[in-house]
C-alpha cells in the first residue's frame, strides 16, 4: 500500500486528528492483518480484518457506530506473529 515503509505493517494519515476537521482516518495496510483500535484504558473499541494489502477507513466510531470521544487511542496491527502499535490523539 502507498506510504508504507519496508519494515512496517501499516501506516496512518496522521498521529493527531481534530474531530470535526476530518471525517475519517485512513489506515494503509501492507499485508493481510487485523487492525485493532484500543482506548487509553486498553478496551478494544474497533477491529477490522484486512484480507490483503489495502486501506481501512475508520470514521472514529466504535462497534455500535457511535462516534468516540476525544482522547488517546492505540492502533495495532498483527499478522501471524509481528505486532505493531501506533498512538493516535483525537482532539475536540
C-alpha positions in Angstrom: 0.0 0.0 0.0 1.1 3.5 -0.7 3.1 5.3 2.1 4.2 2.2 4.0 7.9 1.7 4.7 9.5 -1.7 4.0 9.6 -2.7 7.7 6.1 -1.5 8.7 2.8 -3.4 8.6 0.7 -0.3 8.4 0.7 3.5 8.3 -1.8 6.1 9.3 -2.6 9.5 7.7 -1.8 11.4 10.9 -0.9 11.0 14.6 -3.2 13.8 15.8 -6.7 14.3 14.4 -9.1 17.1 15.2 -12.7 15.8 15.4 -14.9 17.8 13.0 -11.8 18.6 10.9 -11.7 15.1 9.4 -14.4 12.6 8.8 -12.1 9.5 8.9 -8.6 8.2 9.4 -7.0 6.3 6.5 -5.0 3.3 7.6 -2.9 1.8 4.8 -2.2 -1.9 5.4 0.8 -3.6 3.8 -0.3 -7.2 4.1 -3.1 -9.4 5.4 -3.7 -8.3 9.0 -6.1 -7.5 11.8 -6.3 -3.8 12.7 -7.4 -3.2 16.3 -8.1 0.1 18.0 -7.9 0.5 21.8 -8.8 3.3 24.0 -6.5 4.6 26.8 -7.9 2.0 29.3 -7.0 -0.9 27.0 -10.5 -1.6 25.9 -10.9 -2.7 22.2 -13.2 -0.1 20.6 -13.0 -1.3 16.9 -11.5 -4.2 14.9 -11.0 -4.6 11.1 -10.0 -7.7 9.3 -7.9 -6.8 6.2 -7.8 -9.8 3.8 -5.0 -8.3 1.7 -3.0 -5.1 1.4 -5.2 -2.1 1.0 -6.9 0.6 3.1 -9.2 0.9 6.0 -11.2 4.0 6.5 -12.0 4.4 10.2 -14.7 7.0 10.9 -13.8 7.3 14.6 -16.7 5.0 15.6 -16.9 2.0 17.9 -18.6 -1.3 17.1 -22.0 0.2 17.5 -21.3 3.0 15.0 -21.2 5.7 17.8 -18.6 8.4 17.5 -15.8 8.1 20.0 -14.9 10.9 22.4 -11.7 12.9 22.2 -8.7 11.1 23.8 -5.7 8.9 23.2 -6.2 5.7 21.2 -3.8 3.0 20.1 -3.9 1.3 16.7 -2.4 -2.1 16.5 -1.8 -4.4 13.6 -0.9 -8.1 13.8 0.0 -10.6 11.2 1.0 -14.1 12.2 3.4 -13.0 14.8 4.5 -9.4 14.2 2.6 -6.7 16.1 2.9 -3.0 15.6 1.4 -0.2 17.7 0.8 3.4 16.8 -0.6 6.1 19.0 -3.4 8.4 17.9 -4.7 11.5 19.6 -8.3 12.7 18.8 -8.8 16.3 19.7 -12.1 18.2 20.1 
